[in-house]
Amino acid sequence: MKQAKMHIEKNFKLAEVDKRIYSSFLEHLGRAIYTGIYEPGHPAADENGFRRDVLELIRELNVSHVRYPGGNFLSGYSWKDGVGPKEDRPRRLDLAWHTIESNQFGIDEFVDWSKKSGTEIMGAVNMGTGTPKEAGELLEYCNYPGGTYWSDLRAKNGHKDPHNIKLWCIGNEMDGSWQICHLDADDYGKKALETAKIMKWIDPEVELVVCGSATTLQETFPEWDRKVLEYTYEKADYLSLHRYYENEGSDFDFLASFVDMDRFINTIAGTADYVKALKRSDKTMYLSFDEWNVWYQHNQKEHDWMEAPEILEDRYSLLDALVFSGMGMTLINHADRVKIACLAQLVNVIAPIFTEKNGRVMKQTIFYPFQYLSTYGRGMALKPVVVAPTAESRYGETPLLHSSVVFDEEKKQVNVFCLNLSDDEMELDLDMRSFGKLSMIEHLELSGPDLNAVNTFDQPDTVTMKAVENLSGSFEACKMVLPKYSWHVLRFQCEE
């Protein structure tokens, strides 16, 4: 049995966790929108065609914001195609995903859906085929009260009150050669700056995210980020990061993905701080990790032009969920710089929620770590002192115990999240004496004998969180055994 120690000191504070790190993403891609969140005629559909069964699960996830409408789709999309009478909306070829877009769902429908799902909106403007002028027109349509062409058109389309979308992405992955009208860093930086100027002239309250590196694997990383920030530093509020991971043959390397994610965040934060010094600025650039997940990109297949085809519908295993939990904890551990993070995506497309067309809905394995991190990972992120064995992964020396801690000061609760990456049991020696007397609220565990186990519509609870028998007594200092390959939520109540 392996041994690990964790000392949690209440005064070792990192930063308050921003609720927006528990955001997600919906793109006009595959069945994310159509037969995902929107399916008129479905038995569970409401008067707007929104699936109530899906809405219920999204509320369980406690999602803060949802990024929309893309994604690669964004760089070829005209938002004007998705407003007005549905019978007049054009059907278009979507070059990003080689599909047909019906435009039966657009920004107004998304605003209505967001209100029902209890989420806020992270909008996005097209920096591929789109122009700074068109970005300004979209913002005017969404946020200007009335009395102008675009704001009056919104009212004519059934939304008299402004949508008041205050958080916007200026494009998507413009460093990528796969992007429609891809730009180099200088051209994007100039275009993003002019877009930001127009948007903040229209609504000075908006916060703007400029495109950072789409992955650590880009040859332009992190030079792209430096150049973009040199143009936009004083106008932008956040710099984006995107990163996906998949199992490329070694389970341990896969479980160690959080090490690379951690390094990515540190590198981009350092790059941003360099530009801060270069600009002699007093402003700190915060980060928006607005795409992250497990994604088996090698499974992606070509297909003919179709409307809402089954694209990127990964089925997640217990192993995937454990990897996912490691990434989620890493975001908490960077609460001082990462203020926004979007699980990509939310329904059907590499998602925690999976639907049948005209049928059932289920929770994928990754649903659970997101749900419990989002529910109990709010408050002050602490910096635990951890002593644990290590092993070599493709990313270098990797701790076999990965953890994050959040203290909910209002409820006086200490929430500890930890992942045992090893193939052996681990005895965890937990020291929390600085909090005074503690009692255990609950101990939840995600584990199982088969790392390849998945949930299905017929067996939806094959992989789920399970309650461990609640121990009684005092927990200022305690020991517990973590099974091999397991993720844990340990919740404690301060009694003093």
C-alpha positions, 0 to 999 in steps of 0.5 A: 500500500502506498502512503501519502500525506496532506496538510491543509492549512486554512490560511494557505489561501490561493484565490476565490474560485470564480463560478465561471470556471464551471461553464460549458459550451454548445456549438452548432455541431452534430447533435449538440443543438438539434436533437440535443437541447432543441427537438420540437416534437419530442415527448419532453419538449416544451412550447419552444422545442427545448427538451425538458429532460436535458434541461433538468440534467443541465441544472444538476450540473450547476453550469454557470455560463454556456459559450455559443455558437462556436467553435469552428462553426463560428468562423463561417457563421452569419448570426443574421441567418439565425434571427427572424421568422423561421420559415424565412431563414436560409439553409446553409452549408457549414464548411467547418463540419461539412454539414447543413445548417438549418438556422432554425435555432439562433441567438434569440432561441439561445437566450430563451433557452439559457433562461430556462436552463439557469445559465448565463451566456458567453457569446462569440463573434466571427473573426474568420469570415466576419468583420469588426463591423458585423461583431458590433452589429451583433452586440447592438442587436443583443444589448442596445436598449432600442431606437436603432435599426438592430435593437429595433429588429430584436424587438420586432423579433419578439425580444423587446428587452435587451439580451444583456450578454456581457461576456464575449469571445472575439473569434475561435482558435484563429491560430489554427490552420483548420479555421475558416479564414485562419489568420497569423498572430499579427493579423488577428491581433490587429483585427481583434483590437479593432473589434474590441474597440467597437464592442466597448464603444457600444457597451463599455460593460462587456468583458472580452476574451481574445484567442490564445493558443488552441493547444500546446501542440501548435508550433506557434505556441506560446509566441502567438499568445505574446503577439496577440496580447501585445496588440490587445492587452489594454482592451482584452479582459481574458486570454483563451486556452484550449486543450483536449486529451485522449488515451494514446496507449498508456493509461498512466500517461493518460491519467497524468494529463493534468500535469501537461494542463498545469504546465500549459496554464503556467506558461500562458500566465508567464507569457501574459506577465511578460507582456504586462511588464513590456507594456508597463501595465498595472493590469493582470491578464486573466485566463479563460480555459474555454475549451477542455475535455477528453476527446478521442480526435482519432475517431473523427470521421468524414461524412457527406453533407447532412443536417445534424449528423452524429459527429464526435459522440464519444462514449466515456469510460470510468478511466475518462472520468478519472482523467477528467477529474484531474483536469477539473481539479487543476482548474481549481488549483489555478483559481488565481489566474483562470477565471473562466473555463468551459467544458466542451461540450454540453450535450451529445458532442464530446459531452456529459449528457447524451440523448437519443433522437426522439428518445431517452437521455443519460448521464455519461461518466464525466457528468459526475466529476463536473457535477461534484466539482461545480457543486462543492468546488465553490469558495476559497481555493486553498494550497494544501501541502502534499507529500506523495509518491511519484512515477514517470509519465510522458509529462515527466515526474507525476505525483500519484495523488492529485488534489484540490481543496476549497473552503466554503467560509459561509457554510464553514465546510472544507471540501477535499477532492483527490485522485489516486492515479496508482494501481495500488491502494493509498493510505492518505494521512489528512491533517486539518487541525487549523480548522479546529474540530471537524466532523465528516459530512460525506465521502463520495467515491468514483471507482470500479473494477473495470476502467473501460466501463461505460454508461448506456441507456439500458444500464445508465448507472454502471459508473456513478458516484457512490457514498462511502460509509460515513465515519464518525468522530473527530477529523482534525487528523485522520487516515483513510484508504483510497482504492486504486484508480479512484476519485474522491470527494471528502466533505467536512463541517467545522464545528467551532 
